[in-house]
Amino acid sequence: MYLYHAMQCPMEGIHGRTSLWHNIISGGTIGFFGYTSGRLGIPFIGNPELIFYKTGIPPYILAFTVYGTLSGLLAGGLGNKRF
């Protein structure tokens, strides 16, 4: 959680406002690096390699998408942030 805020707060400082994009990028980046390092799995996805075989979407892109979407939904729904 501290890493998430450490990534999100400088983006808000640079842009001078809060934005939902900051949350999506922070969550997606943590999911990407967490999956590629082997520390995180991909929630709601049983077998990422099977998804890659069927659709051609690499698992690390899928991890970025799932974690970014989850953090965006939480920030938008609970944090009432806008784009």
Beta strands, then each sheet from edge to edge (+ up, - down):
end
